[in-house]
Amino acid sequence: MTTQSGTTEAKASNGFDEITILWISEGMSCDGDTVSLTAAGQPSIEDVVLGLIPGLPKVNLVNKVLSPSLGGEDFLAPYRAAARGELEPFILVIEGSIPNQNIIQGDGYWTSFGNDPETGEPQTLNSWIDQLAPRAWAVVAAGTCATFGGIHAMAGNPTGCMGLADYLGWEFKARSGLPVVNVPGCPIQPENFMETLVWVLQHAAGAAPPPPLDHMLRPQWLFGKTVHEGCDRAAYYEQADFAKDYNSPKCQVKVGCWGPVVNCNVPKRGWMAGVGGCPNVGGICIGCTMPSFPDAFMPFMDEPPGGTLSTMLVKPYGAVVRRLRGLTNDMVNHEPKWRHNKRKLTSGYDPHWRA
Amino acid sequence: MTTTDSRSTKRKPAQIVDMSWDPITRIIGNLGIYTKIDFANREVVECHSTSSLFRGYSVFMKGKDPRDAGFITSRICGICGDNHTTCSNYAQQMAYGVKPPKLAEHITNLGEAAEYIFDHTIFQDNLVFVDFCEAMVKATNPGVLTRAERTDAPRGDVHGYRTIADIMKAFNPFEGEVYKEALKVSRITREMFCLMEGRHVHPSTMYPGGVGTMPQPNTFTDYLSRLMRVIDFIKKAVAMNDDVFDFFYEALPGYEEVGKRRILLGCWGAFQNPDVVDYRYANMDRWGKAMYVTPGIVVDGQLVTNNLIDINLGLRIMLGSSYYEDWVNEQPFVTHDPLGNPVDMRHPWNQTTVPVPQKRDFDGNYSWVMSPRWHHPQTGEHLALDTGGGPLARLWSTALSGLVDTPYVKAVDGGIRITLPKGEKLPETTLEWRIPKWSNTLERDRARPYFIAYAAAMALQFLEEATGMLKSGDTKVYENFEVPDEAIGCGFHEAVRGVLSHHLVIRDKKIANYHPYPPTPWNASPRDVHGIPGPYEDAVQGQPIFEENGPDDFKGVDIMRTVRSFDPCLPCGVHMYMGKGKTLTTVHSPTYGANHG
C-alpha cells in the first residue's frame, strides 16, 4: 500500500501549533536510535526542540535518554496523561522490537516501561502501545527493530518479537490517517530520521501533505534507491573489478556486500555530515534497513548467493569496458603537444595582423 | 534546614519511606532503583536494582556462523556497539589464530579513542551534569546554589567562568552553553569515529582479522584536524569538573560518603599494543600488560592482579535474584583453558542461558540481570567488582600497575600524567589525575573528563604511528583466516563504562556457546546467591541524603547522582519509579543502614 501525497484524509489540515513527541525506547532495543538521533545535524534535535526550524509546531520532546526530569512518575506523567486522553495531539515514537507477551506462561514479562499504578507490577511495553497507539496523531517506528523486528527477531530468538506494524496490523491508521511511518536502519541514519520527523511535523502544522511512503511504509525519497546506486565503489562492479579481501578499495560484492539489492541511501549520504558509510568506506552492506534483516543476509562475510551468477555475467563486458576506459584514461592523462617553452607558438592561434 | 546540622545530632527514631525510580532517565536502557529511605536520619537504608529487559543474545547466537558475532553483538548496545564489535573480534582472533596487521590495530585504537571521547562527553555533560546544573541544585539544595553564586571558580582562567554557579548555569539542559557545546563536540568526535569505523553506533568496517577502512593520508588528517578542534574543550572540561566537584566536598561536608563503597574495581584493559599483541591465550598475560590501559583488579586500594589469564579464570556468573534457570547440571563446554588450568562451571565459557519470565519479587527474583562476580583466589571471596563507571577503574589500575609510559600519557607514582598539545586558545597543558581517597560518586564522575583527556592523548600517538606506517607504504589492514572446526576464544576490552568480555566456543564451525559480559551486569547486578548486593545497590544502600526536600517533594538527586556516576547503560543487561513516597513504617530502633566503608 502506498500513501500518496495528498490522498490521506488529513485531519490536521488546520494544523497544530504545538505537539508532543512521546518516545518509548523500551522495545527490545539497544537505544541506538536515540543515540543516533543526537548525531543529526540537518537539522539537529535541539534545533527542532528550541523552535529554530520555521514552519513546525512547537515540539515537546519526551525521551528518556534526553529527559531533564528525575525519572519515574515525574518522567512518565505525560505518557500517563496521553493514555487517559488528556494530552493531545502527540506523536508516538517506538524504538525496539515488540515482544510477544502471549508466549509467556504466568506473570512474567520480556520488557516493561515503569510500573502499573494499580498493581505496582512492571507495566509491559505492549500494554503501553495498546493504550497509546489508538490515541496517537501519528505513530513512527524508529529503527529496524521497531519497523520490522530486526536483530532481536532473528531465527532462534526466545522472545517471539516483531516489528510495530506486525503488532498493530499493517492496516493500522493513526488519528492523522497516516499508517505507521517506518524509518528503518540499524541504527537509523541520523538525518534520515530527522528528515522524516520534520516532514511529519510539517504535516502536523498543516504546512505539508503526508509524507509519501512505499509498500513497506518507508519514506519513498529516502529508501527508493539501492545502496549500489549511490555507492562510489559501484563503478568497479560495472567494470567487473572485485575486491578479493577487505584490503581492497574495489567492489565488495564477492566478500559479502548486499548493496545491489538493499534499499538504503547511506553510501550516497554518508553516515553523518557526509562522513562514513558502509561499502563506500570499506564496510560490507549487511542489509540492516531491510525487512528480512538479519537472517536473509547471513553469514554476512560470504558472497550473496545471487552474486556468483551476476558477477560472472558482468565479467566479459566489464573486462572490455575497463580496457577501453584504461586506454582513454591514459590518453586524457597527457597534456596537448602545444604546451612547451620553445620559440614558436604552436597552439593554433592565428592573429589577423600576421597575415 | 541544613543537612549537616541534622547529621551532627544523634540518631532519631527511624521514619522509613518507600521510594523508587523506574524508569531512570538520562541513561540508556531500562533500570529501576527501589529504595527505603529513613527521612528522620536522612539516609538510604535499603536498595534494590532491577532491569526489566530480556532480549537473549546468548540464546539466538547459537548455531550461527562465528564470523557474524561482531556484527550481531554490536547490537547489544546502542552507544558502545563498537566496543562489542572490537571485543568480539578480539575473541574471534584468538579462536581463529589470526593476528591483524599493525595498521588495523592502530585504526581500531583510533576508533575506540574517538568513542571514549564522544561517549564520555555526551554522558558527562548532557546526562550526568544535569544533576549538578543550576536548575537541579536550586530544586534540591537552594542553599548550595546561593553559596555557589558567591564562590569564585578556582580554574576560571582555563574555562572562563567566574563563579561555580556560572558553571552550573552553563550545564542547564538544552539552554546552557556547555550543554550545547557538548552536543556539538559529540558530533565532531563521532565524525572522527566514522572515519575509522565507518558508522556510529554500529560500525561497518570492523572484521575479525582487521578492518576494511581504507588507510589514506586524508583518513588520518581528517581525524587529526577534528581532534585538534576539541582539544581545548577537553582541557576546559577537566577544569570545570574539578571546580564543581571540589566545591561539593566543601559546600556539603560529608559528601564523600555519597555513593561510597569498598574499593573493588575491575578493568579489563584497552588499546592493544600492535607490536606485542598476538591474541594467543598462552601469551595473554604478556600482551595484556602491554595494553595502553592496563588491566587489573584493585581491592581495598591494592592491585590483586593485572594478569588477564588470572582475570579470566576468576570470572563467575552467579544467580540468586535473576529470572533464569541454573545451568549447573548441564555439560560443561570447556573444562580446562589452553594452559591446562581448570575452568569453573560458573565461568562464561560454560554458561547456558535459560530465561524464565516471572513476577518481580524483591524477596526473591527481581531482575533480568545476572550477578557476575570475581573469585579472589587468596581469600575465596566472590567479589562484586564495579567498574567505577569505567574511567575510575581504568585510571586506578593503570596508575597502580605503572606500566604505561608513552610520549603523552605516563603512569606516575600514585597517578597518571597526561599531556595535551596547544589548541586554538589554550597552551600545551599537562594534567595529573591522582588516586583518590575514596571510590565514591564524585570521584567516579571526576575520573571521566580525565579519561577523555587520556583517550585524546593516546589518539595523538596512534595517529603518529599510523601516519608513519602509511607514508612508508605499509597499508595492509586485513589478514585472512579459516574458521576452525573446534575452538575457544575470549576477548577482553573496556566498553566506555567499564569491563567488557566476550567468551566464544566453536563446534563444527558454528557458535556452540557465546557469552558477552558488558560492564552494566557487573554494576547493576542484583543480590547474588550468597545475598551479596550488586554495586549500585551497595553504593546507594547506606548513603546519606543531602537533598533538602522532605518525603513529599523528594527528588532523590543524591541517589540519582550515585547511580549515574556508574554510567548506567542497560540495554546490555536493563527504570526509577518516582512517586510521592508511601510511609511504610516508623520504627524506634533502626536496624538498617549498615556502613559501607
HADDOCK unambig.tbl for C-alpha pairs under 7 A between the chains (distance, minus, plus):
assign (segid A and resid 26 and name CA) (segid B and resid 30 and name CA) 6.79 0.50 0.50
assign (segid A and resid 28 and name CA) (segid B and resid 55 and name CA) 6.31 0.50 0.50
assign (segid A and resid 29 and name CA) (segid B and resid 571 and name CA) 6.94 0.50 0.50
assign (segid A and resid 30 and name CA) (segid B and resid 75 and name CA) 6.29 0.50 0.50
assign (segid A and resid 30 and name CA) (segid B and resid 76 and name CA) 5.81 0.50 0.50
assign (segid A and resid 30 and name CA) (segid B and resid 77 and name CA) 4.69 0.50 0.50
assign (segid A and resid 30 and name CA) (segid B and resid 78 and name CA) 4.44 0.50 0.50
assign (segid A and resid 30 and name CA) (segid B and resid 571 and name CA) 5.03 0.50 0.50
assign (segid A and resid 31 and name CA) (segid B and resid 28 and name CA) 6.20 0.50 0.50
assign (segid A and resid 31 and name CA) (segid B and resid 29 and name CA) 6.59 0.50 0.50
assign (segid A and resid 31 and name CA) (segid B and resid 78 and name CA) 4.92 0.50 0.50
assign (segid A and resid 32 and name CA) (segid B and resid 77 and name CA) 6.83 0.50 0.50
assign (segid A and resid 32 and name CA) (segid B and resid 78 and name CA) 3.29 0.50 0.50
assign (segid A and resid 32 and name CA) (segid B and resid 79 and name CA) 5.92 0.50 0.50
assign (segid A and resid 32 and name CA) (segid B and resid 201 and name CA) 6.47 0.50 0.50
assign (segid A and resid 35 and name CA) (segid B and resid 78 and name CA) 6.67 0.50 0.50
assign (segid A and resid 35 and name CA) (segid B and resid 79 and name CA) 6.41 0.50 0.50
assign (segid A and resid 36 and name CA) (segid B and resid 201 and name CA) 6.96 0.50 0.50
assign (segid A and resid 39 and name CA) (segid B and resid 187 and name CA) 5.59 0.50 0.50
assign (segid A and resid 46 and name CA) (segid B and resid 174 and name CA) 6.72 0.50 0.50
assign (segid A and resid 64 and name CA) (segid B and resid 25 and name CA) 4.82 0.50 0.50
assign (segid A and resid 64 and name CA) (segid B and resid 26 and name CA) 5.91 0.50 0.50
assign (segid A and resid 65 and name CA) (segid B and resid 25 and name CA) 5.67 0.50 0.50
assign (segid A and resid 65 and name CA) (segid B and resid 26 and name CA) 4.08 0.50 0.50
assign (segid A and resid 65 and name CA) (segid B and resid 27 and name CA) 5.28 0.50 0.50
assign (segid A and resid 65 and name CA) (segid B and resid 28 and name CA) 6.02 0.50 0.50
assign (segid A and resid 66 and name CA) (segid B and resid 26 and name CA) 5.55 0.50 0.50
assign (segid A and resid 67 and name CA) (segid B and resid 25 and name CA) 6.10 0.50 0.50
assign (segid A and resid 67 and name CA) (segid B and resid 26 and name CA) 6.02 0.50 0.50
assign (segid A and resid 68 and name CA) (segid B and resid 130 and name CA) 6.72 0.50 0.50
assign (segid A and resid 68 and name CA) (segid B and resid 173 and name CA) 6.60 0.50 0.50
assign (segid A and resid 69 and name CA) (segid B and resid 25 and name CA) 6.92 0.50 0.50
assign (segid A and resid 70 and name CA) (segid B and resid 25 and name CA) 6.43 0.50 0.50
assign (segid A and resid 70 and name CA) (segid B and resid 555 and name CA) 6.68 0.50 0.50
assign (segid A and resid 71 and name CA) (segid B and resid 21 and name CA) 6.12 0.50 0.50
assign (segid A and resid 71 and name CA) (segid B and resid 22 and name CA) 6.67 0.50 0.50
assign (segid A and resid 71 and name CA) (segid B and resid 23 and name CA) 5.81 0.50 0.50
assign (segid A and resid 71 and name CA) (segid B and resid 24 and name CA) 4.73 0.50 0.50
assign (segid A and resid 71 and name CA) (segid B and resid 25 and name CA) 4.80 0.50 0.50
assign (segid A and resid 71 and name CA) (segid B and resid 576 and name CA) 5.66 0.50 0.50
assign (segid A and resid 71 and name CA) (segid B and resid 577 and name CA) 6.78 0.50 0.50
assign (segid A and resid 71 and name CA) (segid B and resid 578 and name CA) 6.45 0.50 0.50
assign (segid A and resid 72 and name CA) (segid B and resid 21 and name CA) 4.52 0.50 0.50
assign (segid A and resid 72 and name CA) (segid B and resid 22 and name CA) 4.46 0.50 0.50
assign (segid A and resid 72 and name CA) (segid B and resid 23 and name CA) 4.97 0.50 0.50
assign (segid A and resid 72 and name CA) (segid B and resid 24 and name CA) 6.14 0.50 0.50
assign (segid A and resid 72 and name CA) (segid B and resid 576 and name CA) 4.61 0.50 0.50
assign (segid A and resid 72 and name CA) (segid B and resid 577 and name CA) 3.52 0.50 0.50
assign (segid A and resid 72 and name CA) (segid B and resid 578 and name CA) 4.05 0.50 0.50
assign (segid A and resid 72 and name CA) (segid B and resid 579 and name CA) 6.97 0.50 0.50
assign (segid A and resid 73 and name CA) (segid B and resid 577 and name CA) 5.66 0.50 0.50
assign (segid A and resid 73 and name CA) (segid B and resid 578 and name CA) 4.82 0.50 0.50
assign (segid A and resid 73 and name CA) (segid B and resid 579 and name CA) 5.45 0.50 0.50
assign (segid A and resid 74 and name CA) (segid B and resid 578 and name CA) 6.36 0.50 0.50
assign (segid A and resid 104 and name CA) (segid B and resid 357 and name CA) 6.96 0.50 0.50
assign (segid A and resid 106 and name CA) (segid B and resid 358 and name CA) 6.85 0.50 0.50
assign (segid A and resid 107 and name CA) (segid B and resid 358 and name CA) 5.40 0.50 0.50
assign (segid A and resid 107 and name CA) (segid B and resid 359 and name CA) 5.23 0.50 0.50
assign (segid A and resid 108 and name CA) (segid B and resid 357 and name CA) 4.26 0.50 0.50
assign (segid A and resid 108 and name CA) (segid B and resid 358 and name CA) 3.54 0.50 0.50
assign (segid A and resid 108 and name CA) (segid B and resid 359 and name CA) 4.97 0.50 0.50
assign (segid A and resid 109 and name CA) (segid B and resid 357 and name CA) 5.73 0.50 0.50
assign (segid A and resid 109 and name CA) (segid B and resid 358 and name CA) 6.69 0.50 0.50
assign (segid A and resid 110 and name CA) (segid B and resid 53 and name CA) 5.73 0.50 0.50
assign (segid A and resid 110 and name CA) (segid B and resid 54 and name CA) 5.40 0.50 0.50
assign (segid A and resid 110 and name CA) (segid B and resid 357 and name CA) 6.85 0.50 0.50
assign (segid A and resid 111 and name CA) (segid B and resid 52 and name CA) 5.24 0.50 0.50
assign (segid A and resid 111 and name CA) (segid B and resid 53 and name CA) 4.37 0.50 0.50
assign (segid A and resid 111 and name CA) (segid B and resid 54 and name CA) 6.42 0.50 0.50
assign (segid A and resid 112 and name CA) (segid B and resid 52 and name CA) 5.66 0.50 0.50
assign (segid A and resid 112 and name CA) (segid B and resid 53 and name CA) 6.88 0.50 0.50
assign (segid A and resid 113 and name CA) (segid B and resid 23 and name CA) 6.66 0.50 0.50
assign (segid A and resid 114 and name CA) (segid B and resid 22 and name CA) 5.14 0.50 0.50
assign (segid A and resid 114 and name CA) (segid B and resid 23 and name CA) 5.43 0.50 0.50
assign (segid A and resid 114 and name CA) (segid B and resid 575 and name CA) 6.42 0.50 0.50
assign (segid A and resid 114 and name CA) (segid B and resid 577 and name CA) 6.24 0.50 0.50
assign (segid A and resid 152 and name CA) (segid B and resid 55 and name CA) 6.36 0.50 0.50
assign (segid A and resid 155 and name CA) (segid B and resid 60 and name CA) 6.92 0.50 0.50
assign (segid A and resid 156 and name CA) (segid B and resid 60 and name CA) 4.82 0.50 0.50
assign (segid A and resid 157 and name CA) (segid B and resid 56 and name CA) 6.80 0.50 0.50
assign (segid A and resid 157 and name CA) (segid B and resid 59 and name CA) 6.72 0.50 0.50
assign (segid A and resid 157 and name CA) (segid B and resid 60 and name CA) 4.84 0.50 0.50
assign (segid A and resid 158 and name CA) (segid B and resid 56 and name CA) 6.57 0.50 0.50
assign (segid A and resid 159 and name CA) (segid B and resid 55 and name CA) 6.81 0.50 0.50
assign (segid A and resid 187 and name CA) (segid B and resid 202 and name CA) 6.99 0.50 0.50
assign (segid A and resid 246 and name CA) (segid B and resid 211 and name CA) 6.99 0.50 0.50
assign (segid A and resid 246 and name CA) (segid B and resid 212 and name CA) 4.83 0.50 0.50
assign (segid A and resid 246 and name CA) (segid B and resid 478 and name CA) 6.08 0.50 0.50
assign (segid A and resid 247 and name CA) (segid B and resid 212 and name CA) 6.12 0.50 0.50
assign (segid A and resid 247 and name CA) (segid B and resid 476 and name CA) 6.28 0.50 0.50
assign (segid A and resid 247 and name CA) (segid B and resid 477 and name CA) 5.88 0.50 0.50
assign (segid A and resid 247 and name CA) (segid B and resid 478 and name CA) 5.70 0.50 0.50
assign (segid A and resid 249 and name CA) (segid B and resid 214 and name CA) 6.76 0.50 0.50
assign (segid A and resid 271 and name CA) (segid B and resid 199 and name CA) 5.90 0.50 0.50
assign (segid A and resid 272 and name CA) (segid B and resid 191 and name CA) 6.78 0.50 0.50
assign (segid A and resid 275 and name CA) (segid B and resid 191 and name CA) 6.18 0.50 0.50
assign (segid A and resid 275 and name CA) (segid B and resid 194 and name CA) 6.36 0.50 0.50
assign (segid A and resid 275 and name CA) (segid B and resid 195 and name CA) 6.64 0.50 0.50
assign (segid A and resid 276 and name CA) (segid B and resid 194 and name CA) 4.84 0.50 0.50
assign (segid A and resid 276 and name CA) (segid B and resid 195 and name CA) 5.68 0.50 0.50
assign (segid A and resid 276 and name CA) (segid B and resid 198 and name CA) 4.51 0.50 0.50
assign (segid A and resid 276 and name CA) (segid B and resid 199 and name CA) 5.78 0.50 0.50
assign (segid A and resid 277 and name CA) (segid B and resid 198 and name CA) 5.21 0.50 0.50
assign (segid A and resid 277 and name CA) (segid B and resid 199 and name CA) 5.72 0.50 0.50
assign (segid A and resid 278 and name CA) (segid B and resid 198 and name CA) 6.11 0.50 0.50
assign (segid A and resid 278 and name CA) (segid B and resid 204 and name CA) 5.55 0.50 0.50
assign (segid A and resid 281 and name CA) (segid B and resid 198 and name CA) 6.24 0.50 0.50
assign (segid A and resid 281 and name CA) (segid B and resid 213 and name CA) 5.97 0.50 0.50
assign (segid A and resid 281 and name CA) (segid B and resid 214 and name CA) 6.71 0.50 0.50
assign (segid A and resid 282 and name CA) (segid B and resid 205 and name CA) 5.50 0.50 0.50
assign (segid A and resid 282 and name CA) (segid B and resid 212 and name CA) 4.44 0.50 0.50
assign (segid A and resid 282 and name CA) (segid B and resid 213 and name CA) 5.09 0.50 0.50
assign (segid A and resid 282 and name CA) (segid B and resid 214 and name CA) 6.53 0.50 0.50
assign (segid A and resid 283 and name CA) (segid B and resid 198 and name CA) 6.89 0.50 0.50
assign (segid A and resid 283 and name CA) (segid B and resid 204 and name CA) 4.53 0.50 0.50
assign (segid A and resid 283 and name CA) (segid B and resid 205 and name CA) 4.06 0.50 0.50
assign (segid A and resid 283 and name CA) (segid B and resid 212 and name CA) 6.01 0.50 0.50
assign (segid A and resid 284 and name CA) (segid B and resid 204 and name CA) 6.85 0.50 0.50
assign (segid A and resid 299 and name CA) (segid B and resid 65 and name CA) 6.08 0.50 0.50
assign (segid A and resid 299 and name CA) (segid B and resid 68 and name CA) 6.23 0.50 0.50
assign (segid A and resid 300 and name CA) (segid B and resid 68 and name CA) 6.25 0.50 0.50
